[in-house]
Amino acid sequence: MNPSSSDADAADLPAAVTSEGYRITTDGDDETFFALCIEEPDSDDAWIMSDTVEGLDAMR
């Protein structure tokens, strides 16, 4: 059986990403917000961080 051109080798797959949630406090503990960071662990350039207003449970 020949693999089709849509079958990917393990080497062609993107690296796994990690995620981390943060609670960030500013202004002398007056303001608190939450942030989510998604990144590729082996790269200094492959990451994104986003602040969140509501938890994911509230968005469902």
Backbone bond lengths (Angstrom), bond angles and torsions (degrees), N, CA, C in turn:
res aa  C-N    CA-C-N  psi(-1)  N-CA   C-N-CA  omega(-1)  CA-C   N-CA-C  phi
1 M - - - 1.460 - - 1.514 108.48 -
2 N 1.306 116.29 125.91 1.462 121.44 179.63 1.518 110.10 -92.45
3 P 1.327 116.98 133.74 1.470 117.93 176.95 1.519 110.51 -69.08
4 S 1.302 116.60 144.48 1.463 120.64 178.47 1.516 109.60 -76.65
5 S 1.307 116.32 166.58 1.465 120.39 -179.09 1.525 111.87 -67.47
6 S 1.333 117.72 -16.34 1.462 120.15 178.85 1.522 112.46 -84.11
7 D 1.351 117.54 -12.47 1.462 120.28 176.88 1.524 108.95 -73.87
8 A 1.329 116.46 132.50 1.464 120.71 -177.97 1.515 109.86 -104.21
9 D 1.306 116.15 139.52 1.464 120.77 170.50 1.514 108.26 -74.13
10 A 1.326 116.78 157.14 1.464 120.23 178.91 1.518 111.26 -58.45
11 A 1.327 117.78 -32.93 1.471 121.45 -179.61 1.524 111.87 -68.84
12 D 1.336 117.45 -23.04 1.467 120.98 -179.03 1.519 112.86 -85.86
13 L 1.319 116.82 -12.50 1.463 119.88 -178.57 1.525 110.31 -75.76
14 P 1.321 117.90 146.17 1.467 120.03 177.39 1.524 110.91 -66.20
15 A 1.302 115.11 155.03 1.467 120.34 178.10 1.521 109.88 -65.65
16 A 1.307 116.01 152.70 1.460 120.62 177.09 1.528 109.34 -65.88
17 V 1.292 116.18 149.53 1.453 120.99 177.19 1.523 109.40 -111.62
18 T 1.309 115.61 158.26 1.454 121.07 175.80 1.515 108.59 -118.66
19 S 1.324 115.56 158.98 1.464 119.37 177.33 1.520 108.65 -134.75
20 E 1.304 114.83 152.54 1.466 121.32 -179.06 1.527 107.31 -146.61
21 G 1.304 116.40 137.78 1.454 121.22 175.58 1.521 110.17 -103.31
22 Y 1.308 116.56 144.78 1.460 122.01 -178.26 1.525 110.74 -130.53
23 R 1.295 116.84 145.91 1.460 122.72 168.56 1.530 105.06 -109.73
24 I 1.312 116.67 116.76 1.460 122.39 -173.60 1.521 108.91 -110.47
25 T 1.309 115.43 128.42 1.462 121.70 -179.94 1.518 108.75 -115.52
26 T 1.328 116.26 133.33 1.465 121.65 -178.97 1.523 109.79 -129.88
27 D 1.295 115.73 177.04 1.467 122.83 174.94 1.525 112.38 53.34
28 G 1.329 116.35 48.35 1.460 119.76 177.36 1.511 113.30 61.17
29 D 1.310 116.76 41.73 1.469 124.20 179.17 1.521 113.62 73.60
30 D 1.327 118.65 13.79 1.467 121.06 179.41 1.525 112.64 -83.66
31 E 1.317 117.52 -32.39 1.463 122.17 -177.20 1.515 109.34 -119.46
32 T 1.313 116.77 133.39 1.460 121.95 177.19 1.525 108.76 -131.66
33 F 1.324 116.31 136.23 1.453 120.38 173.09 1.518 108.76 -143.80
34 F 1.311 115.43 167.69 1.448 121.64 -177.41 1.521 109.32 -111.20
35 A 1.320 116.56 147.87 1.453 121.85 178.56 1.520 109.11 -136.73
36 L 1.308 115.28 154.53 1.450 122.75 177.75 1.518 107.58 -125.60
37 C 1.328 116.89 132.01 1.458 122.27 178.04 1.523 108.36 -119.28
38 I 1.324 116.17 128.82 1.461 122.68 175.34 1.515 106.37 -118.64
39 E 1.341 116.77 128.07 1.455 118.75 -176.20 1.518 112.66 -148.15
40 E 1.308 114.58 158.89 1.451 122.36 171.30 1.524 106.39 -93.91
41 P 1.318 118.43 116.35 1.461 121.46 -170.46 1.526 115.65 -58.51
42 D 1.326 117.63 -29.89 1.468 119.86 -176.27 1.521 113.79 -91.40
43 S 1.311 118.39 9.98 1.461 121.27 -177.27 1.525 110.62 -131.55
44 D 1.321 115.77 133.38 1.465 120.33 175.47 1.522 111.75 -79.12
45 D 1.342 117.14 -14.13 1.459 121.09 -174.87 1.528 114.45 -106.56
46 A 1.325 118.39 -11.24 1.463 121.15 -174.53 1.520 110.34 -102.53
47 W 1.342 115.97 82.98 1.454 121.00 178.76 1.527 109.34 -155.82
48 I 1.310 114.56 158.90 1.464 120.72 174.42 1.525 107.17 -145.95
49 M 1.308 115.97 139.38 1.463 120.72 177.70 1.522 107.63 -127.27
50 S 1.312 115.48 137.25 1.451 120.95 -178.48 1.520 109.75 -136.16
51 D 1.309 115.79 135.83 1.461 118.15 173.36 1.523 108.41 -81.58
52 T 1.294 115.75 154.04 1.457 120.60 -178.68 1.519 109.65 -124.58
53 V 1.314 115.19 144.77 1.443 121.01 178.51 1.513 110.44 -96.56
54 E 1.330 116.28 -36.24 1.456 121.63 -179.62 1.513 109.23 -130.07
55 G 1.307 116.06 153.18 1.453 120.12 174.93 1.516 110.53 -69.27
56 L 1.318 117.65 156.76 1.454 121.06 -179.33 1.520 112.17 -61.40
57 D 1.323 118.24 -31.78 1.461 120.39 178.56 1.522 111.84 -61.80
58 A 1.322 117.17 -33.94 1.464 120.85 -179.32 1.535 111.78 -75.16
59 M 1.319 117.80 -15.77 1.456 121.31 -176.78 1.528 112.15 -90.64
60 R 1.326 117.55 -7.80 1.476 120.07 -177.34 1.496 111.81 -81.84
